Amino acid sequence: MTTHAGGAISTVLYANTPSFAFDMDYYTKTHMPLCMKIWGPHGLLSWQVMQCDMLADESRSRPPFAVQAILQWSKLEDMEVLKAEKSKVIFDDVKEYCNEDPVFMIGNQAGAGAG
């Protein structure tokens, strides 16, 4: 059964470089709750984090990304808070858990499904 839940999604990707260093414990227990605290009142509904340990295609030696975060928002316009001064503390916090700058992607949810 396919559903169209609507809303918007931001995806945060951390490249799997040879020098990549990432503190998953800090990220999931400190950074992501900080995101929810600051952005929750502005439309952030939920977040998920995936550690990318393997590839479905074994022809590569490593996944291109090591970590992926998926943030569900009520609507695309809510992500305007990302540009606000109050978001600076979140972006400044990246250096506390990672030595690489993340890649951000945003967009409207086009569809979703469940069993």
C-alpha positions as CSV (number, residue, x, y, z in Angstrom):
1,M,0.0,0.0,0.0
2,T,1.4,3.4,-1.0
3,T,0.7,6.5,1.0
4,H,1.6,10.1,0.3
5,A,2.3,11.5,3.7
6,G,3.4,14.9,2.4
7,G,5.7,17.1,4.3
8,A,9.3,17.7,3.5
9,I,12.6,15.9,4.1
10,S,16.1,17.1,4.6
11,T,18.9,14.6,4.2
12,V,22.4,15.2,5.7
13,L,25.2,13.1,4.3
14,Y,28.7,12.6,5.6
15,A,31.2,11.6,3.0
16,N,33.2,8.4,3.7
17,T,36.7,9.9,3.1
18,P,39.9,8.1,4.1
19,S,40.4,10.5,7.0
20,F,36.7,10.5,8.1
21,A,36.2,10.6,11.9
22,F,32.8,10.6,13.5
23,D,31.4,10.3,17.0
24,M,28.1,8.5,16.6
25,D,27.4,8.6,20.3
26,Y,27.7,12.4,20.5
27,Y,25.7,12.7,17.2
28,T,22.7,10.7,18.4
29,K,22.7,11.6,22.0
30,T,23.6,15.3,21.9
31,H,23.6,16.8,18.4
32,M,20.3,15.4,17.1
33,P,18.4,16.1,20.3
34,L,19.7,19.7,20.0
35,C,18.3,19.8,16.4
36,M,14.9,18.7,17.7
37,K,15.0,21.2,20.6
38,I,15.7,24.1,18.3
39,W,13.9,23.1,15.1
40,G,11.0,21.1,16.6
41,P,9.0,24.2,17.4
42,H,9.6,25.3,13.8
43,G,8.3,22.1,12.1
44,L,10.9,19.4,12.5
45,L,8.8,16.3,13.2
46,S,11.4,13.5,13.6
47,W,14.9,12.3,12.7
48,Q,16.6,9.1,11.9
49,V,20.3,8.3,11.6
50,M,21.8,5.5,9.5
51,Q,25.4,4.3,9.7
52,C,26.3,3.2,6.2
53,D,28.5,0.1,6.8
54,M,28.0,-1.8,3.6
55,L,27.0,-1.5,-0.1
56,A,24.5,-3.6,-2.0
57,D,26.9,-3.3,-4.9
58,E,30.1,-5.1,-3.8
59,S,32.1,-3.7,-6.8
60,R,33.1,-0.8,-4.6
61,S,35.4,-1.0,-1.6
62,R,33.5,1.4,0.6
63,P,30.2,3.3,0.7
64,P,30.4,6.8,-0.6
65,F,28.8,8.1,2.6
66,A,29.4,6.9,6.1
67,V,26.5,8.5,7.9
68,Q,23.0,9.6,6.7
69,A,20.5,11.6,8.7
70,I,16.9,12.0,7.6
71,L,14.9,14.8,9.1
72,Q,11.1,14.9,8.5
73,W,9.5,18.4,8.4
74,S,5.9,19.3,8.3
75,K,6.4,21.4,5.1
76,L,9.3,22.7,3.0
77,E,8.8,26.3,4.1
78,D,9.6,25.2,7.7
79,M,13.2,24.7,6.7
80,E,13.6,28.4,6.5
81,V,14.7,28.1,10.1
82,L,17.9,26.6,8.8
83,K,18.9,30.1,7.7
84,A,18.0,31.7,11.0
85,E,20.5,32.9,13.6
86,K,19.2,30.3,16.1
87,S,20.5,27.5,13.8
88,K,24.0,28.7,14.1
89,V,24.6,26.7,17.3
90,I,23.6,23.5,15.4
91,F,25.9,24.2,12.5
92,D,28.8,25.2,14.8
93,D,28.3,21.9,16.7
94,V,29.4,19.8,13.7
95,K,33.1,20.2,14.7
96,E,32.3,18.4,18.0
97,Y,31.5,15.1,16.3
98,C,32.9,15.1,12.8
99,N,36.0,16.3,10.9
100,E,34.1,16.6,7.5
101,D,31.5,19.1,6.4
102,P,28.2,17.4,5.6
103,V,26.2,17.6,2.4
104,F,22.6,18.9,2.8
105,M,19.7,18.0,0.5
106,I,16.2,19.2,0.9
107,G,12.9,18.6,-0.8
108,N,9.2,17.8,-0.7
109,Q,8.3,14.2,0.1
110,A,7.0,12.7,-3.2
111,G,5.7,9.4,-1.7
112,A,6.0,6.8,1.0
113,G,4.9,3.3,1.5
114,A,4.3,0.7,4.2
115,G,3.6,-3.0,4.2
